[in-house]
Amino acid sequence: RYTQVSPIKKMIIRDLNHDSLPDVIIAGNDYSYEVSTGYFDANKGQVLFSRNGKPVCDLQLTTRTGLLLQGMVQSLLFFDGEHPLLVAGFNRARAKVFTVNAK
């Protein structure tokens, strides 16, 4: 599997699965294009987990994570707390809020 399918604009590095190793949430896309190339918009949001002592080695599919970021991501924020939240801001579109539930 590949992680960079379009420009990566934002990343959040956190221990999402509580194994004391960093995990990564990736977002991107670029809509400032030339006529010959079109949009670079294949990145729908990706999560890479650390597993078995190996950092960021397990790429999760969107169907498994529930993270679907369609559009040009301009900001990505993570709010810790009892119910952690991920907020994605998009160029010329409404922000999306996701509840983080990694086990």
DSSP file (Angstrom, degrees, kcal/mol; ACC not computed):
  #  RESIDUE AA STRUCTURE BP1 BP2  ACC     N-H-->O    O-->H-N    N-H-->O    O-->H-N    TCO  KAPPA ALPHA  PHI   PSI    X-CA   Y-CA   Z-CA
    1    1 A R              0   0    0      0, 0.0     2,-0.4     0, 0.0    58,-0.1   0.000 360.0 360.0 360.0 150.8    0.0    0.0    0.0
    2    2 A Y        -     0   0    0      1,-0.1     3,-0.1    57,-0.0     0, 0.0  -0.857 360.0-167.0-110.7 144.8    1.1    3.5   -0.7
    3    3 A T  S    S+     0   0    0     -2,-0.4     2,-1.2     1,-0.2     3,-0.2   0.796  77.5  62.7 -98.3 -34.3    0.7    6.5    1.7
    4    4 A Q        +     0   0    0      1,-0.2    -1,-0.2     4,-0.0     4,-0.0  -0.734  50.5 144.4 -98.7  95.0    1.4    9.4   -0.6
    5    5 A V  S    S-     0   0    0     -2,-1.2    37,-0.3     1,-0.2    -1,-0.2   0.493  78.3  -0.7-103.6  -9.0   -1.3    9.3   -3.3
    6    6 A S  S    S-     0   0    0     -3,-0.2    -1,-0.2    36,-0.1    35,-0.1  -0.920 110.2 -46.7-161.9 176.0   -1.5   13.1   -3.5
    7    7 A P        -     0   0    0      0, 0.0    22,-2.2     0, 0.0     2,-0.6  -0.252  52.2-135.7 -56.8 134.9    0.2   16.0   -1.8
    8    8 A I  E     +A   28   0A   0     20,-0.2    20,-0.3     1,-0.2     3,-0.1  -0.838  32.5 166.1 -91.8 120.4    0.4   15.7    2.0
    9    9 A K  E     +     0   0A   0     18,-2.0     2,-0.3    -2,-0.6    19,-0.2   0.761  59.1  24.4-104.9 -34.2   -0.5   19.0    3.6
   10   10 A K  E     -A   27   0A   0     17,-2.2    17,-2.5    65,-0.1     2,-0.3  -0.977  56.7-177.6-138.9 147.4   -1.2   18.2    7.2
   11   11 A M  E     -A   26   0A   0     -2,-0.3     2,-0.4    15,-0.2    15,-0.2  -0.995  10.5-160.5-141.7 147.2   -0.1   15.5    9.7
   12   12 A I  E     -A   25   0A   0     13,-2.1    13,-2.6    -2,-0.3     2,-0.6  -0.999   9.0-160.8-124.6 130.1   -1.0   14.8   13.3
   13   13 A I  E     +A   24   0A   0     -2,-0.4     2,-0.3    11,-0.2    11,-0.2  -0.954  30.8 137.3-114.9 118.5    1.4   12.5   15.3
   14   14 A R  E     -A   23   0A   0      9,-2.1     9,-2.8    -2,-0.6     2,-1.4  -0.966  62.6-103.8-151.1 158.8   -0.1   11.0   18.5
   15   15 A D        +     0   0    0     -2,-0.3     3,-0.4     7,-0.2     5,-0.1  -0.739  48.8 166.8 -87.0  89.6   -0.2    7.7   20.3
   16   16 A L  S    S+     0   0    0     -2,-1.4    86,-0.2     1,-0.2    -1,-0.2   0.838  71.1  42.7 -77.1 -34.9   -3.7    6.8   19.1
   17   17 A N  S    S-     0   0    0      4,-0.3    -1,-0.2    -3,-0.2    -2,-0.1   0.252 107.0-119.3-101.8  13.1   -3.7    3.1   20.1
   18   18 A H  S    S+     0   0    0     -3,-0.4    -2,-0.1     3,-0.1    -3,-0.0   0.855  75.2 124.8  57.8  43.6   -2.0    3.6   23.5
   19   19 A D  S    S-     0   0    0      2,-0.4    -1,-0.1    31,-0.0    34,-0.1   0.211  82.8-109.6-112.5  13.6    1.1    1.5   22.8
   20   20 A S  S    S+     0   0    0      1,-0.2    -5,-0.0    -5,-0.1    -4,-0.0   0.613  88.0 106.6  67.7  15.8    3.6    4.3   23.7
   21   21 A L  S    S-     0   0    0     29,-0.1    -2,-0.4    33,-0.1    -4,-0.3  -0.915  77.4 -99.6-120.2 150.4    4.6    4.6   20.0
   22   22 A P        -     0   0    0      0, 0.0    34,-1.0     0, 0.0     2,-0.3  -0.415  32.5-167.5 -72.0 142.2    3.7    7.4   17.6
   23   23 A D  E     -A   14   0A   0     -9,-2.8    -9,-2.1    26,-0.1     2,-0.4  -0.856  13.0-139.0-119.1 160.3    0.8    6.9   15.1
   24   24 A V  E     -AB  13  48A   0     24,-2.5    24,-2.8    -2,-0.3     2,-0.5  -0.974  12.4-162.1-131.3 134.2    0.1    9.3   12.2
   25   25 A I  E     -AB  12  47A   0    -13,-2.6   -13,-2.1    -2,-0.4     2,-0.4  -0.968  21.6-163.5-108.5 127.7   -3.0   10.9   10.7
   26   26 A I  E     +AB  11  46A   0     20,-3.0    20,-2.2    -2,-0.5     2,-0.3  -0.908  14.0 167.8-117.9 138.4   -2.3   12.2    7.2
   27   27 A A  E     +A   10   0A   0    -17,-2.5   -17,-2.2    -2,-0.4   -18,-2.0  -0.963  15.1 116.2-142.3 159.9   -4.4   14.7    5.2
   28   28 A G  E     +A    8   0A   0     -2,-0.3    45,-2.3    15,-0.3   -20,-0.2  -0.740  12.6 161.9-175.2-134.2   -3.9   16.6    2.0
   29   29 A N        -     0   0    0    -22,-2.2     2,-0.4    -2,-0.2    12,-0.2   0.137  29.0-133.5  89.2 154.8   -4.9   17.3   -1.6
   30   30 A D  B     +D   40   0B   0     10,-2.5    10,-2.4    42,-0.1    -1,-0.1  -0.960  20.4 178.0-144.6 120.5   -4.3   20.3   -3.7
   31   31 A Y        +     0   0    0     -2,-0.4     2,-1.3     8,-0.2    -1,-0.1   0.357  59.3  99.2-104.1   3.7   -6.9   22.1   -5.9
   32   32 A S        +     0   0    0      8,-0.1     2,-0.2     6,-0.0    -1,-0.1  -0.752  62.5 152.1 -90.0  94.7   -4.5   24.8   -7.2
   33   33 A Y        -     0   0    0     -2,-1.3     2,-0.3     2,-0.0     6,-0.1  -0.687  48.1-117.8-124.8 167.4   -3.8   23.1  -10.5
   34   34 A E    >>  -     0   0    0      4,-0.3     4,-2.0    -2,-0.2     3,-1.2  -0.732  38.8-108.6 -99.5 158.3   -2.9   23.8  -14.1
   35   35 A V  T 34 S+     0   0    0     -2,-0.3    -1,-0.1     1,-0.3    -2,-0.0   0.837 116.5  54.3 -56.8 -35.6   -5.3   22.8  -16.8
   36   36 A S  T 34 S+     0   0    0      1,-0.2    -1,-0.3     2,-0.1    -3,-0.0   0.718 114.9  36.9 -75.7 -20.4   -3.0   20.0  -18.0
   37   37 A T  T <4 S-     0   0    0     -3,-1.2    -2,-0.2     1,-0.1    -1,-0.2   0.784  86.1-160.5-104.9 -30.3   -2.8   18.2  -14.6
   38   38 A G     <  -     0   0    0     -4,-2.0    -4,-0.3     2,-0.1     2,-0.1  -0.244  47.5 -22.9  75.6-171.8   -6.2   18.6  -12.9
   39   39 A Y        -     0   0    0     -6,-0.1     2,-0.8     1,-0.1    -8,-0.2  -0.408  47.4-142.4 -72.3 146.3   -6.8   18.2   -9.2
   40   40 A F  B     +D   30   0B   0    -10,-2.4   -10,-2.5     1,-0.1     3,-0.1  -0.847  54.1 134.7-101.8  89.6   -4.4   16.3   -6.9
   41   41 A D        +     0   0    0     -2,-0.8    30,-0.1   -12,-0.2   -35,-0.1  -0.038  17.6 112.1-135.7  33.1   -7.2   14.8   -4.8
   42   42 A A        +     0   0    0    -37,-0.3     2,-0.8    28,-0.1   -36,-0.1   0.563  54.2  96.7 -85.8  -7.6   -6.6   11.1   -4.2
   43   43 A N        +     0   0    0      1,-0.1    28,-0.3    -3,-0.1   -15,-0.3  -0.743  41.2 171.4 -87.0 113.3   -5.9   11.5   -0.5
   44   44 A K        -     0   0    0     -2,-0.8    25,-3.1     1,-0.2    -1,-0.1   0.201  65.2 -74.6-102.4  13.1   -9.0   10.7    1.5
   45   45 A G        -     0   0    0     23,-0.2     2,-0.3    24,-0.1    -1,-0.2   0.334  53.7-149.5  96.8 130.4   -7.2   10.8    4.8
   46   46 A Q  E     -B   26   0A   0    -20,-2.2   -20,-3.0    -3,-0.1     2,-0.4  -0.961   7.3-155.0-135.5 150.8   -5.0    8.0    6.1
   47   47 A V  E     -BC  25  60A   0     13,-0.7    13,-3.0    -2,-0.3     2,-0.5  -0.993   5.4-166.5-126.3 130.1   -4.0    6.6    9.4
   48   48 A L  E     -BC  24  59A   0    -24,-2.8   -24,-2.5    -2,-0.4     2,-0.3  -0.972  11.7-162.1-116.8 119.1   -0.7    4.7   10.1
   49   49 A F  E     - C   0  58A   0      9,-2.5     9,-2.5    -2,-0.5     8,-1.3  -0.687  17.6-126.3 -96.7 151.1   -0.5    2.8   13.4
   50   50 A S  E     -     0   0A   0     -2,-0.3     2,-0.3     6,-0.3   -29,-0.1  -0.777  34.9-175.6 -87.0 141.1    2.6    1.5   15.1
   51   51 A R  E >   - C   0  54A   0      3,-1.9     3,-2.5    -2,-0.4     6,-0.0  -1.000  53.3  -3.1-143.1 141.9    2.4   -2.2   15.8
   52   52 A N  T 3  S-     0   0    0     -2,-0.3    -1,-0.1     1,-0.3   -33,-0.0   0.831 129.3 -50.2  50.3  41.6    4.5   -4.7   17.7
   53   53 A G  T 3  S+     0   0    0      1,-0.2    -1,-0.3   -34,-0.1    -3,-0.0   0.445 112.7 117.8  81.1  -0.7    7.3   -2.2   18.5
   54   54 A K  E X   -C   51   0A   0     -3,-2.5    -3,-1.9   -33,-0.0     3,-0.6  -0.891  63.3-129.1-102.8 120.5    7.5   -1.0   14.9
   55   55 A P  E 3  S-     0   0A   0      0, 0.0    -5,-0.1     0, 0.0   -32,-0.1  -0.408  75.3 -15.1 -72.2 143.9    6.7    2.7   14.4
   56   56 A V  E 3  S+     0   0A   0    -34,-1.0    -6,-0.3    -8,-0.2     3,-0.1   0.791  91.3 127.4  32.6  60.2    4.1    3.8   11.8
   57   57 A C  E <   +     0   0A   0     -8,-1.3     2,-0.7    -3,-0.6    -7,-0.2   0.520  47.1  76.3-114.8 -10.3    4.1    0.5    9.8
   58   58 A D  E     -C   49   0A   0     -9,-2.5    -9,-2.5    -4,-0.2     2,-0.4  -0.826  63.1-160.2-115.9  94.9    0.5   -0.4    9.6
   59   59 A L  E     -C   48   0A   0     -2,-0.7     2,-0.4   -11,-0.2   -11,-0.2  -0.598  12.4-149.8 -75.3 122.9   -1.5    1.6    7.0
   60   60 A Q  E     -C   47   0A   0    -13,-3.0   -13,-0.7    -2,-0.4     2,-0.1  -0.761  11.2-125.0 -96.4 139.2   -5.2    1.5    7.7
   61   61 A L    >>  -     0   0    0     -2,-0.4     4,-2.0     1,-0.1     3,-1.3  -0.465  21.8-116.5 -77.8 153.0   -7.8    1.7    5.0
   62   62 A T  H 3> S+     0   0    0      1,-0.3     4,-2.6     2,-0.2     5,-0.2   0.848 114.9  62.1 -56.4 -36.4  -10.5    4.4    5.1
   63   63 A T  H 34 S+     0   0    0      1,-0.2    -1,-0.3     2,-0.2     5,-0.0   0.783 109.5  41.0 -63.4 -26.3  -13.1    1.6    5.3
   64   64 A R  H <4 S+     0   0    0     -3,-1.3    -2,-0.2     1,-0.1    -1,-0.2   0.841 120.6  39.5 -88.7 -36.8  -11.6    0.5    8.6
   65   65 A T  H  < S-     0   0    0     -4,-2.0    -2,-0.2     2,-0.2    -3,-0.2   0.781  90.3-137.3 -85.7 -27.8  -10.9    3.9   10.2
   66   66 A G     <  +     0   0    0     -4,-2.6     2,-0.7     1,-0.3    -3,-0.1   0.477  58.5 136.6  80.4   1.1  -14.0    5.7    9.1
   67   67 A L        +     0   0    0     -5,-0.2     2,-0.5    -6,-0.2    -1,-0.3  -0.745  23.7 168.8 -85.2 114.8  -11.9    8.8    8.3
   68   68 A L        +     0   0    0     -2,-0.7     2,-0.7    -3,-0.1   -23,-0.2  -0.923   8.4 177.6-132.1 107.0  -13.0   10.2    5.0
   69   69 A L        -     0   0    0    -25,-3.1     2,-0.7    -2,-0.5   -41,-0.2  -0.839   5.2-179.7-112.8  92.3  -11.6   13.6    4.1
   70   70 A Q        +     0   0    0     -2,-0.7     2,-0.3   -26,-0.1   -26,-0.1  -0.841  50.5  30.9 -97.9 113.4  -12.8   14.6    0.7
   71   71 A G  S    S-     0   0    0     -2,-0.7     2,-0.9   -28,-0.3   -43,-0.2  -0.799 104.3 -42.7 135.2-177.5  -11.5   18.0   -0.4
   72   72 A M        -     0   0    0     19,-0.3    19,-2.4    -2,-0.3     2,-0.4  -0.765  57.7-143.7 -89.6 103.8   -8.5   20.2    0.0
   73   73 A V  E     +E   90   0C   0    -45,-2.3    17,-0.3    -2,-0.9     3,-0.1  -0.537  26.9 170.9 -73.7 123.8   -7.5   20.0    3.7
   74   74 A Q  E     +     0   0C   0     15,-3.2     2,-0.3    -2,-0.4    16,-0.2   0.659  66.2  18.3-104.9 -24.6   -6.3   23.3    5.0
   75   75 A S  E     -E   89   0C   0     14,-1.6    14,-2.6   -65,-0.1     2,-0.4  -0.995  54.9-169.5-148.7 151.2   -6.1   22.5    8.7
   76   76 A L  E     -E   88   0C   0     -2,-0.3     2,-0.4    12,-0.2    12,-0.2  -0.949  14.0-179.9-144.5 118.2   -6.1   19.5   10.9
   77   77 A L  E     -E   87   0C   0     10,-2.8    10,-2.7    -2,-0.4     2,-0.5  -0.929  14.4-156.9-125.2 144.8   -6.5   19.7   14.7
   78   78 A F  E     -E   86   0C   0     -2,-0.4     2,-0.6     8,-0.2     8,-0.2  -0.985   6.5-163.2-121.8 127.5   -6.5   17.1   17.4
   79   79 A F  E     -E   85   0C   0      6,-3.0     6,-2.2    -2,-0.5     2,-0.1  -0.942  10.7-149.1-114.1 114.6   -8.3   17.7   20.7
   80   80 A D        +     0   0    0     -2,-0.6     2,-0.3     4,-0.2     3,-0.1  -0.360  43.3 102.1 -73.5 158.7   -7.4   15.5   23.6
   81   81 A G  S    S-     0   0    0      1,-0.1    -2,-0.0    -2,-0.1     0, 0.0  -0.949  86.9 -49.1 157.0-170.7   -9.9   14.7   26.3
   82   82 A E  S    S+     0   0    0      1,-0.3    -1,-0.1    -2,-0.3    -2,-0.0   0.883 139.7  24.9 -58.5 -38.6  -12.3   12.1   27.5
   83   83 A H  S    S-     0   0    0     -3,-0.1    -1,-0.3    18,-0.0    18,-0.1  -0.811  94.9-145.5-125.6  87.9  -13.7   11.8   24.0
   84   84 A P        -     0   0    0      0, 0.0    16,-2.8     0, 0.0     2,-0.4  -0.167  14.6-154.3 -57.9 146.6  -10.8   13.0   21.7
   85   85 A L  E     -EF  79  99C   0     -6,-2.2    -6,-3.0    14,-0.2     2,-0.5  -0.938  12.8-155.3-125.1 146.4  -11.8   14.8   18.5
   86   86 A L  E     -EF  78  98C   0     12,-2.8    12,-2.9    -2,-0.4     2,-0.5  -0.990  14.5-166.2-116.6 126.3  -10.2   15.3   15.1
   87   87 A V  E     -EF  77  97C   0    -10,-2.7   -10,-2.8    -2,-0.5     2,-0.5  -0.963   1.5-167.1-117.7 125.8  -11.2   18.5   13.3
   88   88 A A  E     -EF  76  96C   0      8,-2.7     8,-2.4    -2,-0.5     2,-0.4  -0.953   5.5-157.0-114.0 125.4  -10.4   18.9    9.6
   89   89 A G  E     -E   75   0C   0    -14,-2.6   -15,-3.2    -2,-0.5   -14,-1.6  -0.852  12.0-158.2-101.7 137.1  -10.8   22.3    7.9
   90   90 A F  E >   -EF  73  93C   0      3,-0.5     3,-1.1    -2,-0.4     2,-0.5  -0.826  25.6-102.6-116.8 151.3  -11.3   22.4    4.1
   91   91 A N  T 3  S-     0   0    0    -19,-2.4   -19,-0.3    -2,-0.3     3,-0.1  -0.612 104.8 -10.5 -70.4 120.8  -10.7   25.1    1.5
   92   92 A R  T 3  S+     0   0    0     -2,-0.5     2,-0.3     1,-0.2    -1,-0.3   0.796 123.0  86.6  59.1  33.9  -14.2   26.5    0.6
   93   93 A A  E <  S-F   90   0C   0     -3,-1.1    -3,-0.5   -21,-0.1    -1,-0.2  -0.963  84.7 -83.1-151.7 166.0  -16.1   23.9    2.5
   94   94 A R  E     -     0   0C   0     -2,-0.3     2,-0.1    -5,-0.1    -3,-0.0  -0.379  47.2-107.5 -72.2 150.3  -17.4   23.2    6.0
   95   95 A A  E     -     0   0C   0     -6,-0.1     2,-0.4    -2,-0.1    -6,-0.2  -0.385  29.3-140.8 -70.8 155.2  -15.1   21.6    8.6
   96   96 A K  E     -F   88   0C   0     -8,-2.4    -8,-2.7    -2,-0.1     2,-0.4  -0.952   7.7-154.1-120.1 142.7  -15.7   18.0    9.6
   97   97 A V  E     -F   87   0C   0     -2,-0.4     2,-0.4   -10,-0.2   -10,-0.2  -0.961  10.3-171.3-119.0 132.5  -15.4   16.7   13.2
   98   98 A F  E     -F   86   0C   0    -12,-2.9   -12,-2.8    -2,-0.4     2,-0.5  -0.967  21.7-131.3-123.5 137.3  -14.5   13.1   14.0
   99   99 A T  E     -F   85   0C   0     -2,-0.4     2,-0.6   -14,-0.2   -14,-0.2  -0.764  26.9-133.5 -83.0 130.3  -14.6   11.3   17.3
  100  100 A V        +     0   0    0    -16,-2.8     2,-0.1    -2,-0.5    -1,-0.0  -0.767  33.7 165.3 -91.7 123.2  -11.4    9.4   17.8
  101  101 A N        +     0   0    0     -2,-0.6     2,-0.4   -18,-0.1    -1,-0.1  -0.539   9.8 161.6-136.6  67.1  -11.9    5.8   19.0
  102  102 A A              0   0    0    -86,-0.2    -2,-0.0     1,-0.1   -37,-0.0  -0.765 360.0 360.0 -93.1 133.6   -8.6    3.9   18.5
  103  103 A K              0   0    0     -2,-0.4    -1,-0.1   -86,-0.0   -86,-0.1   0.336 360.0 360.0-122.6 360.0   -8.1    0.7   20.5
